[in-house]
Amino acid sequence: MDRLIYTAMSGAKQILEKQANNAHNLANATTTGFRAQLDSFRAVPVVGGGPLPTRAFVADATVGADFTPGPIQNTGRELDVAVQGKGWIAVQLEDGTEAYTRNGSFKISENGVLQTQGGINVLGDAGPIAIPPDVALTVGKDGTVSAITTVGKPGAATPLGRIKLVNPPEEELVRGDDGLFRLRGGGEAEADANVAVIGGALEGSNVSVVEAMVDMISLARQFEMHMNLLKNAESNEQKASQLMSLSG
């Protein structure tokens, strides 16, 4: 009885949290470069619950993110970049720290700096990449950003910088509240020349809408099952109390 109550109560609580994460994944099914969050359950014994280890909680052990690449969608926009295969685009936050994203939808700020749509500077080999006015941009496979003047007679493409592309071990990456990934122990990842990008394209989310909907239905049924277990525990307690009263 005692163990049933603890397991059913904590299990229902964690199912609600997993349902929230599943809903978050579903809401980002169309977000560029999004990585689905993965969750799993594990049993944790209750410390100080008595002389016998009969009580256990169900805990949500977040595995991390699903790093499966999403579909590549051609956009034809010169400031769109998709990472081909494994790898990440390095960006510089306001505090100077480095983070990583797969969202290659860029823009040029008012100060002529290459940024993400959220206003975060895109890192190059020597820091943020400055873009001069009145130029057309192209992005090479290795991340080199080149400019061709649109004023007067077009000349040869002038390299402006190379986007910093990295490929740290996936188990070392953690997702922040802003949706960007960082190294687990802090620091910066080394540039990887093997990471390639595709210009004029974006990577879609790797969330499967069908799987997310099936998981939502499954989690709802699991929650209902835990609620029924708690009702059965309450019913058993009432019957046990009646038997104790009769024996007295």
GUZAMAR-506392 format. One record per residue (C-alpha): residue number from 1; y, z, x. Coordinates in Angstrom, 2 decimals, m for minus. Layout:
! residues N
<rec num="NUM" north="Y" up="Z" east="X"/>
...
! end
This chain:
! residues 248
<rec num="1" north="0.00" up="0.00" east="0.00"/>
<rec num="2" north="2.45" up="1.10" east="2.67"/>
<rec num="3" north="1.75" up="m1.92" east="4.87"/>
<rec num="4" north="1.94" up="m4.28" east="1.89"/>
<rec num="5" north="5.45" up="m3.13" east="0.99"/>
<rec num="6" north="6.81" up="m3.54" east="4.52"/>
<rec num="7" north="5.25" up="m6.97" east="5.02"/>
<rec num="8" north="6.28" up="m8.36" east="1.64"/>
<rec num="9" north="9.83" up="m6.98" east="1.82"/>
<rec num="10" north="10.59" up="m8.21" east="5.34"/>
<rec num="11" north="8.78" up="m11.49" east="4.72"/>
<rec num="12" north="10.95" up="m12.24" east="1.69"/>
<rec num="13" north="14.08" up="m11.44" east="3.69"/>
<rec num="14" north="13.15" up="m13.78" east="6.53"/>
<rec num="15" north="12.18" up="m16.56" east="4.12"/>
<rec num="16" north="15.68" up="m16.41" east="2.66"/>
<rec num="17" north="17.15" up="m16.78" east="6.15"/>
<rec num="18" north="14.84" up="m19.67" east="6.96"/>
<rec num="19" north="15.80" up="m21.29" east="3.68"/>
<rec num="20" north="19.46" up="m21.00" east="4.74"/>
<rec num="21" north="18.67" up="m22.71" east="8.07"/>
<rec num="22" north="16.75" up="m25.40" east="6.25"/>
<rec num="23" north="19.71" up="m25.97" east="3.94"/>
<rec num="24" north="21.96" up="m26.18" east="7.02"/>
<rec num="25" north="19.70" up="m28.87" east="8.48"/>
<rec num="26" north="19.71" up="m30.76" east="5.20"/>
<rec num="27" north="23.51" up="m30.59" east="5.01"/>
<rec num="28" north="23.69" up="m32.20" east="8.47"/>
<rec num="29" north="21.27" up="m35.03" east="7.73"/>
<rec num="30" north="24.13" up="m37.49" east="8.22"/>
<rec num="31" north="25.92" up="m35.70" east="11.08"/>
<rec num="32" north="26.11" up="m37.80" east="14.23"/>
<rec num="33" north="23.83" up="m36.54" east="17.01"/>
<rec num="34" north="22.75" up="m33.42" east="15.09"/>
<rec num="35" north="19.62" up="m31.56" east="16.23"/>
<rec num="36" north="17.58" up="m29.77" east="13.58"/>
<rec num="37" north="17.01" up="m26.01" east="13.98"/>
<rec num="38" north="13.43" up="m24.78" east="14.14"/>
<rec num="39" north="12.22" up="m21.35" east="12.99"/>
<rec num="40" north="8.94" up="m19.47" east="13.05"/>
<rec num="41" north="7.72" up="m16.05" east="11.88"/>
<rec num="42" north="6.09" up="m13.27" east="13.89"/>
<rec num="43" north="4.91" up="m9.75" east="13.15"/>
<rec num="44" north="6.76" up="m6.80" east="14.71"/>
<rec num="45" north="5.30" up="m3.27" east="14.50"/>
<rec num="46" north="7.54" up="m0.53" east="13.13"/>
<rec num="47" north="8.35" up="1.95" east="15.90"/>
<rec num="48" north="8.31" up="5.60" east="14.84"/>
<rec num="49" north="6.68" up="4.84" east="11.51"/>
<rec num="50" north="3.96" up="7.47" east="11.93"/>
<rec num="51" north="0.92" up="8.26" east="14.06"/>
<rec num="52" north="m0.96" up="5.13" east="12.94"/>
<rec num="53" north="0.38" up="1.56" east="13.51"/>
<rec num="54" north="m0.03" up="0.53" east="9.89"/>
<rec num="55" north="3.48" up="m0.73" east="9.26"/>
<rec num="56" north="4.79" up="m4.10" east="10.44"/>
<rec num="57" north="7.87" up="m6.16" east="9.80"/>
<rec num="58" north="8.05" up="m9.93" east="9.58"/>
<rec num="59" north="10.68" up="m11.24" east="12.00"/>
<rec num="60" north="12.21" up="m14.69" east="12.30"/>
<rec num="61" north="11.67" up="m15.94" east="15.84"/>
<rec num="62" north="14.01" up="m18.91" east="16.17"/>
<rec num="63" north="12.22" up="m21.44" east="18.33"/>
<rec num="64" north="15.35" up="m23.44" east="19.02"/>
<rec num="65" north="16.20" up="m27.03" east="18.22"/>
<rec num="66" north="14.22" up="m30.17" east="17.61"/>
<rec num="67" north="15.24" up="m32.44" east="20.50"/>
<rec num="68" north="13.61" up="m35.57" east="19.09"/>
<rec num="69" north="16.10" up="m38.46" east="19.42"/>
<rec num="70" north="17.70" up="m39.71" east="16.22"/>
<rec num="71" north="18.05" up="m43.35" east="15.12"/>
<rec num="72" north="20.59" up="m45.55" east="16.91"/>
<rec num="73" north="23.13" up="m47.20" east="14.63"/>
<rec num="74" north="25.35" up="m50.04" east="15.87"/>
<rec num="75" north="29.00" up="m49.61" east="14.90"/>
<rec num="76" north="30.78" up="m52.17" east="17.08"/>
<rec num="77" north="33.54" up="m49.64" east="17.79"/>
<rec num="78" north="34.58" up="m49.56" east="21.43"/>
<rec num="79" north="34.91" up="m45.76" east="21.50"/>
<rec num="80" north="31.42" up="m45.09" east="20.11"/>
<rec num="81" north="28.67" up="m44.17" east="22.58"/>
<rec num="82" north="25.02" up="m43.31" east="21.94"/>
<rec num="83" north="22.79" up="m41.62" east="24.50"/>
<rec num="84" north="19.61" up="m43.64" east="24.99"/>
<rec num="85" north="16.56" up="m41.39" east="25.19"/>
<rec num="86" north="16.99" up="m37.94" east="26.68"/>
<rec num="87" north="20.30" up="m36.70" east="27.99"/>
<rec num="88" north="23.64" up="m35.23" east="26.95"/>
<rec num="89" north="27.35" up="m35.95" east="27.14"/>
<rec num="90" north="29.34" up="m33.25" east="28.92"/>
<rec num="91" north="32.58" up="m31.99" east="27.35"/>
<rec num="92" north="35.16" up="m29.45" east="28.49"/>
<rec num="93" north="36.18" up="m26.64" east="26.15"/>
<rec num="94" north="39.64" up="m25.08" east="26.01"/>
<rec num="95" north="38.55" up="m22.19" east="28.23"/>
<rec num="96" north="37.41" up="m24.63" east="30.92"/>
<rec num="97" north="33.70" up="m24.10" east="30.35"/>
<rec num="98" north="31.26" up="m26.97" east="29.94"/>
<rec num="99" north="29.20" up="m27.81" east="26.87"/>
<rec num="100" north="26.97" up="m30.68" east="25.82"/>
<rec num="101" north="26.74" up="m32.94" east="22.80"/>
<rec num="102" north="24.96" up="m36.05" east="21.56"/>
<rec num="103" north="27.86" up="m37.03" east="19.33"/>
<rec num="104" north="29.49" up="m39.95" east="21.12"/>
<rec num="105" north="32.20" up="m40.74" east="18.56"/>
<rec num="106" north="35.32" up="m40.57" east="20.76"/>
<rec num="107" north="39.06" up="m40.97" east="20.33"/>
<rec num="108" north="42.12" up="m41.11" east="22.56"/>
<rec num="109" north="44.45" up="m38.13" east="22.27"/>
<rec num="110" north="48.24" up="m38.31" east="22.06"/>
<rec num="111" north="48.30" up="m37.60" east="25.80"/>
<rec num="112" north="45.94" up="m40.45" east="26.58"/>
<rec num="113" north="42.81" up="m38.37" east="27.23"/>
<rec num="114" north="39.34" up="m39.36" east="26.04"/>
<rec num="115" north="38.18" up="m36.77" east="23.51"/>
<rec num="116" north="35.58" up="m36.14" east="20.84"/>
<rec num="117" north="36.64" up="m36.43" east="17.21"/>
<rec num="118" north="37.00" up="m32.64" east="17.24"/>
<rec num="119" north="39.64" up="m32.79" east="19.98"/>
<rec num="120" north="37.43" up="m31.68" east="22.91"/>
<rec num="121" north="37.93" up="m33.43" east="26.25"/>
<rec num="122" north="35.10" up="m35.65" east="27.45"/>
<rec num="123" north="34.22" up="m34.88" east="31.06"/>
<rec num="124" north="34.09" up="m37.49" east="33.79"/>
<rec num="125" north="32.99" up="m37.20" east="37.39"/>
<rec num="126" north="36.41" up="m35.82" east="38.33"/>
<rec num="127" north="37.39" up="m34.05" east="35.12"/>
<rec num="128" north="38.78" up="m35.43" east="31.84"/>
<rec num="129" north="39.17" up="m39.22" east="31.67"/>
<rec num="130" north="42.76" up="m40.49" east="31.28"/>
<rec num="131" north="43.25" up="m43.70" east="29.30"/>
<rec num="132" north="46.39" up="m45.84" east="29.91"/>
<rec num="133" north="48.19" up="m47.42" east="26.96"/>
<rec num="134" north="47.69" up="m51.00" east="25.74"/>
<rec num="135" north="44.14" up="m51.48" east="26.98"/>
<rec num="136" north="40.78" up="m52.42" east="25.50"/>
<rec num="137" north="37.91" up="m50.20" east="26.58"/>
<rec num="138" north="34.30" up="m50.91" east="27.40"/>
<rec num="139" north="31.57" up="m48.38" east="28.25"/>
<rec num="140" north="28.80" up="m49.42" east="30.61"/>
<rec num="141" north="25.18" up="m48.36" east="30.51"/>
<rec num="142" north="25.81" up="m45.73" east="33.19"/>
<rec num="143" north="28.76" up="m44.29" east="31.25"/>
<rec num="144" north="31.50" up="m46.04" east="33.24"/>
<rec num="145" north="34.64" up="m46.43" east="31.13"/>
<rec num="146" north="36.55" up="m49.62" east="32.01"/>
<rec num="147" north="39.87" up="m50.93" east="30.70"/>
<rec num="148" north="41.22" up="m54.45" east="30.21"/>
<rec num="149" north="44.92" up="m54.80" east="29.57"/>
<rec num="150" north="45.95" up="m56.28" east="26.24"/>
<rec num="151" north="49.49" up="m57.06" east="27.37"/>
<rec num="152" north="50.05" up="m60.46" east="28.93"/>
<rec num="153" north="47.18" up="m62.32" east="30.56"/>
<rec num="154" north="43.94" up="m60.29" east="30.55"/>
<rec num="155" north="42.65" up="m59.52" east="34.01"/>
<rec num="156" north="39.53" up="m57.99" east="35.46"/>
<rec num="157" north="38.18" up="m54.76" east="34.01"/>
<rec num="158" north="39.47" up="m51.66" east="35.78"/>
<rec num="159" north="37.13" up="m48.64" east="35.98"/>
<rec num="160" north="38.85" up="m45.49" east="34.72"/>
<rec num="161" north="36.02" up="m43.03" east="35.26"/>
<rec num="162" north="32.41" up="m42.36" east="34.43"/>
<rec num="163" north="31.35" up="m40.08" east="31.61"/>
<rec num="164" north="29.37" up="m37.12" east="32.93"/>
<rec num="165" north="25.83" up="m37.51" east="31.63"/>
<rec num="166" north="23.36" up="m34.67" east="32.17"/>
<rec num="167" north="19.74" up="m33.96" east="31.36"/>
<rec num="168" north="19.00" up="m30.24" east="31.85"/>
<rec num="169" north="15.62" up="m28.80" east="30.80"/>
<rec num="170" north="15.55" up="m28.51" east="27.01"/>
<rec num="171" north="14.25" up="m24.93" east="27.15"/>
<rec num="172" north="17.44" up="m23.97" east="29.02"/>
<rec num="173" north="19.75" up="m25.19" east="26.23"/>
<rec num="174" north="21.05" up="m22.96" east="23.45"/>
<rec num="175" north="23.15" up="m23.98" east="20.46"/>
<rec num="176" north="26.52" up="m22.30" east="19.96"/>
<rec num="177" north="28.28" up="m21.51" east="16.69"/>
<rec num="178" north="30.39" up="m24.65" east="17.21"/>
<rec num="179" north="27.29" up="m26.86" east="17.21"/>
<rec num="180" north="27.56" up="m27.63" east="20.93"/>
<rec num="181" north="24.82" up="m26.80" east="23.39"/>
<rec num="182" north="25.20" up="m24.77" east="26.58"/>
<rec num="183" north="22.99" up="m23.64" east="29.44"/>
<rec num="184" north="21.22" up="m20.39" east="28.57"/>
<rec num="185" north="22.43" up="m18.59" east="31.67"/>
<rec num="186" north="25.86" up="m20.21" east="31.74"/>
<rec num="187" north="27.06" up="m22.55" east="34.46"/>
<rec num="188" north="27.16" up="m26.32" east="34.58"/>
<rec num="189" north="24.41" up="m28.92" east="34.69"/>
<rec num="190" north="24.27" up="m31.54" east="37.40"/>
<rec num="191" north="25.04" up="m35.15" east="36.52"/>
<rec num="192" north="21.92" up="m37.28" east="36.10"/>
<rec num="193" north="22.17" up="m40.96" east="37.06"/>
<rec num="194" north="19.03" up="m41.73" east="35.04"/>
<rec num="195" north="20.72" up="m41.00" east="31.69"/>
<rec num="196" north="21.84" up="m44.21" east="29.99"/>
<rec num="197" north="24.17" up="m44.86" east="27.06"/>
<rec num="198" north="24.72" up="m47.69" east="24.59"/>
<rec num="199" north="28.29" up="m48.73" east="23.86"/>
<rec num="200" north="29.38" up="m49.58" east="20.33"/>
<rec num="201" north="26.69" up="m47.41" east="18.76"/>
<rec num="202" north="26.07" up="m43.86" east="17.54"/>
<rec num="203" north="22.96" up="m41.72" east="17.29"/>
<rec num="204" north="22.15" up="m40.40" east="13.84"/>
<rec num="205" north="20.82" up="m36.98" east="12.93"/>
<rec num="206" north="17.12" up="m36.30" east="13.62"/>
<rec num="207" north="16.76" up="m34.35" east="10.34"/>
<rec num="208" north="14.19" up="m35.85" east="7.98"/>
<rec num="209" north="15.53" up="m35.45" east="4.45"/>
<rec num="210" north="12.03" up="m35.74" east="2.96"/>
<rec num="211" north="10.58" up="m33.04" east="5.23"/>
<rec num="212" north="13.57" up="m30.77" east="4.61"/>
<rec num="213" north="13.16" up="m31.08" east="0.83"/>
<rec num="214" north="9.42" up="m30.36" east="1.07"/>
<rec num="215" north="10.14" up="m27.30" east="3.24"/>
<rec num="216" north="12.71" up="m26.11" east="0.70"/>
<rec num="217" north="10.12" up="m26.25" east="m2.11"/>
<rec num="218" north="7.49" up="m24.57" east="0.07"/>
<rec num="219" north="9.84" up="m21.75" east="1.07"/>
<rec num="220" north="10.81" up="m21.17" east="m2.56"/>
<rec num="221" north="7.13" up="m20.75" east="m3.47"/>
<rec num="222" north="6.55" up="m18.42" east="m0.53"/>
<rec num="223" north="9.47" up="m16.26" east="m1.64"/>
<rec num="224" north="8.05" up="m16.11" east="m5.16"/>
<rec num="225" north="4.69" up="m15.05" east="m3.74"/>
<rec num="226" north="6.31" up="m12.18" east="m1.81"/>
<rec num="227" north="8.11" up="m11.05" east="m4.95"/>
<rec num="228" north="4.78" up="m11.01" east="m6.82"/>
<rec num="229" north="3.28" up="m8.89" east="m4.03"/>
<rec num="230" north="6.06" up="m6.34" east="m4.44"/>
<rec num="231" north="5.49" up="m6.28" east="m8.21"/>
<rec num="232" north="1.76" up="m5.72" east="m7.62"/>
<rec num="233" north="2.55" up="m2.89" east="m5.20"/>
<rec num="234" north="4.76" up="m1.25" east="m7.82"/>
<rec num="235" north="2.06" up="m1.66" east="m10.47"/>
<rec num="236" north="m0.57" up="m0.16" east="m8.15"/>
<rec num="237" north="1.70" up="2.78" east="m7.41"/>
<rec num="238" north="2.19" up="3.50" east="m11.11"/>
<rec num="239" north="m1.56" up="3.37" east="m11.77"/>
<rec num="240" north="m2.24" up="5.62" east="m8.81"/>
<rec num="241" north="0.31" up="8.13" east="m10.11"/>
<rec num="242" north="m1.41" up="8.12" east="m13.49"/>
<rec num="243" north="m4.80" up="8.78" east="m11.88"/>
<rec num="244" north="m3.34" up="11.63" east="m9.84"/>
<rec num="245" north="m1.89" up="13.15" east="m13.00"/>
<rec num="246" north="m5.24" up="12.98" east="m14.78"/>
<rec num="247" north="m7.11" up="14.54" east="m11.84"/>
<rec num="248" north="m4.58" up="17.38" east="m11.76"/>
! end
